[in-house]
């Protein structure tokens, strides 16, 4: 099967189980997204806080 993927805008809600692994990905995706991202119920740990600090230091 061949698929052609064209760039387009995405919007909506994503629900994921509380997981540090998913939390890192969610933060990184939110940093790359245009506009404002609202994240709630994020698993909180030292490495998640470090990821947040890194993203903020990069200007997101």
Backbone bond lengths (Angstrom), bond angles and torsions (degrees), N, CA, C in turn:
res aa  C-N    CA-C-N  psi(-1)  N-CA   C-N-CA  omega(-1)  CA-C   N-CA-C  phi
1 X - - - 1.441 - - 1.529 108.41 -
2 X 1.311 115.87 140.63 1.459 121.94 175.23 1.515 108.47 -114.83
3 X 1.302 114.89 140.66 1.458 120.14 178.54 1.517 108.78 -129.85
4 X 1.303 115.42 139.28 1.457 121.35 175.09 1.520 106.78 -108.50
5 X 1.312 115.84 122.51 1.455 120.80 -178.61 1.518 108.04 -110.34
6 X 1.309 115.13 121.82 1.458 120.94 179.34 1.525 108.88 -106.37
7 X 1.330 117.41 138.13 1.465 120.05 178.15 1.523 110.87 -59.70
8 X 1.297 116.13 136.74 1.458 120.89 176.65 1.521 108.91 -155.94
9 X 1.306 115.39 166.43 1.462 120.88 -180.00 1.523 110.02 -78.97
10 X 1.309 115.80 141.38 1.456 121.70 176.07 1.517 108.94 -116.40
11 X 1.306 116.00 146.59 1.456 120.36 173.59 1.517 108.11 -152.64
12 X 1.304 115.90 158.80 1.453 119.97 179.20 1.512 111.31 140.35
13 X 1.319 115.19 -166.38 1.458 121.83 -179.02 1.512 109.16 -118.20
14 X 1.308 115.33 145.41 1.460 121.74 176.64 1.520 107.24 -124.42
15 X 1.319 116.80 126.98 1.454 122.06 177.31 1.519 108.18 -112.03
16 X 1.320 116.38 129.72 1.458 119.97 178.81 1.525 109.08 -136.72
17 X 1.314 116.71 155.24 1.463 119.45 178.52 1.528 110.04 -68.24
18 X 1.336 117.23 152.48 1.464 118.88 178.32 1.526 110.68 -64.97
19 X 1.301 115.94 114.44 1.455 121.81 -176.37 1.518 108.08 -152.81
20 X 1.333 117.19 135.06 1.464 119.24 178.04 1.520 110.76 -63.08
21 X 1.308 117.08 -38.45 1.460 120.78 -179.91 1.527 110.54 -61.89
22 X 1.337 116.63 -47.20 1.463 120.57 178.15 1.527 110.67 -66.03
23 X 1.324 117.28 -36.46 1.462 120.67 -178.19 1.527 111.06 -61.22
24 X 1.332 117.30 -41.93 1.470 120.18 176.85 1.527 110.19 -60.12
25 X 1.314 116.57 -45.74 1.472 120.90 -178.67 1.519 111.25 -64.49
26 X 1.329 116.41 -41.37 1.462 120.38 179.86 1.528 110.03 -62.24
27 X 1.326 116.97 -44.87 1.465 120.51 179.54 1.525 111.46 -61.83
28 X 1.311 116.66 -43.42 1.464 120.47 -179.01 1.528 110.76 -66.95
29 X 1.330 117.32 -43.18 1.476 120.22 177.73 1.522 110.76 -63.11
30 X 1.319 117.25 -40.68 1.463 120.39 178.62 1.523 110.73 -64.11
31 X 1.324 116.75 -37.17 1.464 120.25 178.93 1.522 111.51 -66.57
32 X 1.312 117.37 -32.09 1.463 121.53 -179.35 1.526 112.90 -83.29
33 X 1.328 116.85 -18.12 1.464 121.23 -176.54 1.522 110.71 -76.26
34 X 1.317 115.22 151.61 1.460 120.68 174.07 1.519 108.64 -81.40
35 X 1.307 116.59 151.03 1.453 120.27 177.27 1.524 111.91 81.29
36 X 1.319 114.71 -157.39 1.457 121.94 -176.12 1.516 110.45 -103.81
37 X 1.317 116.38 135.39 1.465 122.12 175.10 1.517 108.24 -113.69
38 X 1.324 116.63 135.61 1.460 121.71 177.36 1.522 107.65 -108.16
39 X 1.326 116.47 121.37 1.461 121.97 -179.13 1.519 107.58 -118.80
40 X 1.327 116.80 128.65 1.461 120.26 177.91 1.523 109.92 -130.26
41 X 1.314 115.86 160.56 1.471 123.32 179.59 1.525 111.98 57.06
42 X 1.305 116.16 40.67 1.458 121.08 -179.53 1.525 109.72 -78.84
43 X 1.319 116.50 132.85 1.463 120.70 175.84 1.524 107.98 -60.76
44 X 1.315 117.34 129.58 1.459 120.05 -175.53 1.521 110.45 -108.74
45 X 1.313 115.71 124.59 1.461 121.98 177.50 1.521 107.81 -154.40
46 X 1.310 116.41 173.18 1.462 120.46 -178.73 1.526 111.85 -62.15
47 X 1.338 117.70 -39.19 1.466 118.26 -178.97 1.521 112.04 -73.77
48 X 1.329 118.56 -29.87 1.470 120.73 174.81 1.527 108.97 -67.59
49 X 1.335 116.58 -43.67 1.466 119.98 177.14 1.525 111.04 -61.77
50 X 1.320 117.60 -37.11 1.468 121.27 177.34 1.527 110.78 -65.61
51 X 1.328 117.30 -39.35 1.467 120.98 176.78 1.522 110.03 -63.55
52 X 1.341 116.92 -44.02 1.464 120.57 177.18 1.529 110.81 -59.05
53 X 1.337 116.87 -45.48 1.467 120.84 179.48 1.526 111.48 -60.99
54 X 1.317 116.25 -41.49 1.464 121.21 -179.97 1.529 110.55 -64.00
55 X 1.319 116.62 -45.47 1.463 121.29 179.99 1.527 110.11 -62.98
56 X 1.329 116.44 -42.79 1.470 119.92 177.86 1.523 111.22 -64.10
57 X 1.321 117.29 -39.09 1.465 121.02 179.02 1.524 111.73 -64.61
58 X 1.336 116.52 -28.29 1.462 120.95 178.50 1.527 112.22 -81.20
59 X 1.338 116.27 -5.85 1.451 119.91 175.15 1.508 115.72 99.27
60 X 1.306 118.20 10.66 1.470 120.06 179.56 1.513 110.08 -82.09
